[in-house]
Amino acid sequence: DWSSDVCSSDLKADKKKLAGMRNKIDDYRKTVKSELLVPITNFEDNCKVLIGLIEDAEKPLNDGIEVFNEKIREANRVAAETIIKEAIEDNQLNEKYASQLLVLDKYTKLSAKTKDTKTDIGERAFILLQEQEREIEALRLEEERKVEALRLETERKAELVALEEKRQIELEVAEEKRKKDAEVAEALRKVENLAI
């Protein structure tokens, strides 16, 4: 019993010594770390100041580059509009299809090449021309169909009018024949009456 009490108090003392050493080491670590962080913090602050100075120097350059880039984009847009006008005239696109040939964003990019823009617009104009011709052909066929339907309707009406005129003539002829037959019958009756 006595030996277990001695062991227990020795263990507790050892544990207390170890905990004290652990705390001292951690306190030392924190002290050294804070001392070592001072030059790092100063270095980072100095770097941030330098970066700020460089950014201030870059801003007018970036603004100038953006103005220059905007001029290039505008020049590309104007070139694309000119190419579109030529494509509309060359392909004789009507207003409906010409209005579909718009300046795309890719034509105004800084990397846009006039040759590529011209090729793309030419292809788009050709596709629109094909659609326009299909529509014109469809309208022509529809107009022909309407004209043919009108011609057939007119012929049918003319046939009905001719049939009606023929029927009227036949009725008039039949009426004339009936009148003549009636006159002949009346004349025969008169002759018979005279003979009687």
C-alpha positions as CSV (number, residue, x, y, z in Angstrom):
1,D,0.0,0.0,0.0
2,W,2.8,2.4,1.1
3,S,4.7,1.6,-2.2
4,S,1.7,2.4,-4.4
5,D,1.3,5.9,-2.7
6,V,5.0,6.6,-3.3
7,C,4.7,5.5,-7.0
8,S,1.6,7.6,-7.4
9,S,3.2,10.8,-6.0
10,D,6.3,10.2,-8.1
11,L,4.3,9.8,-11.2
12,K,2.3,13.0,-10.4
13,A,5.5,14.9,-9.9
14,D,7.0,13.7,-13.2
15,K,3.8,14.6,-15.0
16,K,3.9,18.1,-13.5
17,K,7.6,18.5,-14.5
18,L,6.8,17.4,-18.1
19,A,3.8,19.7,-18.3
20,G,5.9,22.6,-17.1
21,M,8.6,21.8,-19.7
22,R,6.0,21.5,-22.4
23,N,4.6,24.9,-21.5
24,K,8.1,26.5,-21.4
25,I,8.9,25.1,-24.8
26,D,5.6,26.4,-26.2
27,D,6.2,29.8,-24.7
28,Y,9.7,29.8,-26.1
29,R,8.3,28.8,-29.5
30,K,5.8,31.6,-29.5
31,T,8.5,34.2,-28.4
32,V,10.9,33.1,-31.1
33,K,8.2,32.9,-33.7
34,S,7.0,36.5,-33.0
35,E,10.6,37.7,-33.2
36,L,11.2,35.8,-36.5
37,L,7.9,37.1,-37.9
38,V,8.9,40.8,-37.5
39,P,11.3,40.8,-40.6
40,I,8.8,38.7,-42.6
41,T,6.0,41.1,-41.8
42,N,8.3,44.0,-42.7
43,F,9.3,42.3,-45.9
44,E,5.6,41.7,-46.8
45,D,4.7,45.3,-46.0
46,N,7.6,46.5,-48.2
47,C,6.6,44.2,-51.0
48,K,3.0,45.5,-50.8
49,V,4.2,49.1,-51.0
50,L,6.3,48.2,-54.1
51,I,3.4,46.4,-55.7
52,G,1.2,49.4,-55.1
53,L,3.7,51.7,-56.7
54,I,4.0,49.4,-59.7
55,E,0.2,49.2,-60.0
56,D,0.0,53.0,-59.9
57,A,2.6,53.1,-62.7
58,E,0.7,50.4,-64.7
59,K,-2.7,52.2,-64.6
60,P,-2.0,54.9,-67.2
61,L,-0.3,52.3,-69.3
62,N,-3.3,50.0,-69.1
63,D,-5.6,52.9,-69.8
64,G,-3.5,53.8,-72.9
65,I,-3.5,50.2,-74.1
66,E,-7.3,50.0,-73.6
67,V,-7.8,53.2,-75.7
68,F,-5.5,51.7,-78.4
69,N,-7.3,48.4,-78.2
70,E,-10.7,50.1,-78.5
71,K,-9.5,51.9,-81.6
72,I,-8.5,48.6,-83.1
73,R,-11.9,47.0,-82.2
74,E,-13.7,50.0,-83.7
75,A,-11.6,49.8,-86.9
76,N,-12.4,46.1,-87.1
77,R,-16.1,46.9,-86.6
78,V,-16.0,49.5,-89.4
79,A,-14.2,47.1,-91.7
80,A,-16.7,44.3,-91.0
81,E,-19.6,46.7,-91.8
82,T,-18.0,47.6,-95.1
83,I,-17.5,44.0,-95.9
84,I,-21.1,43.3,-95.0
85,K,-22.4,46.1,-97.3
86,E,-20.3,44.7,-100.2
87,A,-21.6,41.1,-99.5
88,I,-25.2,42.4,-99.5
89,E,-24.7,44.1,-102.8
90,D,-22.7,41.3,-104.4
91,N,-25.4,38.7,-103.4
92,Q,-28.3,41.1,-104.0
93,L,-29.9,40.3,-100.7
94,N,-33.2,41.9,-100.0
95,E,-33.9,43.8,-96.9
96,K,-35.3,40.8,-94.9
97,Y,-32.1,38.8,-95.5
98,A,-29.7,41.8,-95.5
99,S,-30.8,42.7,-92.0
100,Q,-29.7,39.2,-90.7
101,L,-26.1,39.9,-91.8
102,L,-24.9,41.6,-88.6
103,V,-21.4,42.4,-87.2
104,L,-20.5,39.5,-84.8
105,D,-18.4,40.0,-81.7
106,K,-15.6,37.9,-83.2
107,Y,-15.2,40.4,-86.0
108,T,-14.3,43.1,-83.5
109,K,-11.8,41.1,-81.4
110,L,-8.2,42.4,-81.3
111,S,-7.0,39.1,-83.0
112,A,-9.6,39.4,-85.8
113,K,-8.1,39.2,-89.3
114,T,-9.8,41.0,-92.2
115,K,-9.3,38.0,-94.4
116,D,-11.1,35.7,-91.9
117,T,-13.9,38.2,-91.4
118,K,-14.4,38.5,-95.1
119,T,-14.5,34.7,-95.6
120,D,-17.0,34.3,-92.7
121,I,-19.3,37.1,-93.9
122,G,-19.1,35.7,-97.5
123,E,-20.2,32.3,-96.2
124,R,-23.0,33.7,-94.2
125,A,-24.1,35.9,-97.1
126,F,-24.1,32.8,-99.4
127,I,-26.3,30.9,-96.9
128,L,-28.7,33.8,-96.7
129,L,-28.8,34.1,-100.5
130,Q,-29.8,30.4,-100.7
131,E,-32.6,31.0,-98.2
132,Q,-33.7,34.0,-100.1
133,E,-33.8,32.1,-103.4
134,R,-35.7,29.3,-101.8
135,E,-38.2,31.8,-100.5
136,I,-38.5,33.5,-103.8
137,E,-39.0,30.1,-105.6
138,A,-41.6,29.1,-103.0
139,L,-43.4,32.4,-103.5
140,R,-43.2,32.0,-107.3
141,L,-44.6,28.5,-107.1
142,E,-47.4,29.7,-104.8
143,E,-48.2,32.5,-107.2
144,E,-48.3,30.1,-110.1
145,R,-50.6,27.8,-108.1
146,K,-52.9,30.8,-107.3
147,V,-52.9,31.9,-111.0
148,E,-53.7,28.3,-112.1
149,A,-56.4,28.0,-109.5
150,L,-57.8,31.4,-110.7
151,R,-57.6,30.2,-114.4
152,L,-59.4,27.0,-113.5
153,E,-62.1,28.9,-111.5
154,T,-62.5,31.4,-114.4
155,E,-62.8,28.5,-116.9
156,R,-65.3,26.8,-114.7
157,K,-67.3,30.0,-114.4
158,A,-67.1,30.5,-118.2
159,E,-68.3,26.9,-118.7
160,L,-71.2,27.5,-116.3
161,V,-72.1,30.8,-118.1
162,A,-71.9,29.0,-121.5
163,L,-74.0,26.1,-120.2
164,E,-76.5,28.7,-118.8
165,E,-76.6,30.5,-122.1
166,K,-77.0,27.3,-124.0
167,R,-79.8,26.3,-121.6
168,Q,-81.5,29.7,-122.1
169,I,-81.1,29.3,-125.9
170,E,-82.6,25.8,-125.7
171,L,-85.4,27.1,-123.6
172,E,-86.0,30.0,-126.1
173,V,-85.9,27.5,-129.0
174,A,-88.2,25.2,-127.1
175,E,-90.5,28.1,-126.4
176,E,-90.4,29.2,-130.0
177,K,-91.2,25.7,-131.2
178,R,-94.0,25.4,-128.6
179,K,-95.4,28.8,-129.9
180,K,-95.1,27.6,-133.6
181,D,-96.7,24.2,-132.7
182,A,-99.4,26.1,-130.9
183,E,-99.9,28.4,-133.9
184,V,-99.9,25.4,-136.3
185,A,-102.3,23.6,-134.0
186,E,-104.5,26.8,-133.9
187,A,-104.3,27.1,-137.6
188,L,-105.2,23.5,-138.1
189,R,-108.1,23.9,-135.7
190,K,-109.2,26.9,-137.6
191,V,-108.9,25.0,-140.9
192,E,-110.9,22.1,-139.4
193,N,-113.5,24.5,-138.0
194,L,-113.8,26.1,-141.5
195,A,-114.0,22.7,-143.0
196,I,-116.7,21.7,-140.6
